[in-house]
């Protein structure tokens, strides 16, 4: 059968909360964070620069933040069932995020999702070090316009490589790299929040999800049972 791959956003999509915010909230001076956010929204600095500058204000090491992410984050209901269904039929699951590895990896580990591929920004500093951190962006793309940490279009193209027939399901909630991937690369889009609004306003076909990944799982089960899978 046609391989079906899943590319899923992290903050407020796979994770039910905005984990990046949980990391710096109460651990960085709010007025400085607000100022940086305004510069980002005004287009004066890129998302990547905004995120770096915010995390460089945090009063904790990445090890301390990892521990908080692990204990304080839950994943959306039916994620495990959805991933298992993808893997059962030979597909891959990739978390594609504009966020950073030190809070994404512990959440996936805690949920038992060791086989999930991750494309995100990386902090190279020793886990015990305090900021400023050293950053690396192995998934940054050159093909899209934004400086968004991770180019989700590139992640999707990479998953498709070698098999033009594969179907790529994209699941997300945000703008920037989410809306770019939904508009330009994904075959099937599941959306909530601002991404759903963007898709509706721009004539991009998208299926809504809300509390859990039920609609994605339902779609997949229907697809794999009618796809000539024996
Ligand atoms: Zn793109």
Boltz pocket constraint, residues with backbone or C-beta under 6 A from the ligand:
constraints:
  - pocket:
      binder: B
      contacts: [[A, 144], [A, 145], [A, 151], [A, 152], [A, 153], [A, 154], [A, 177], [A, 180], [A, 181], [A, 184]]
      max_distance: 6.0
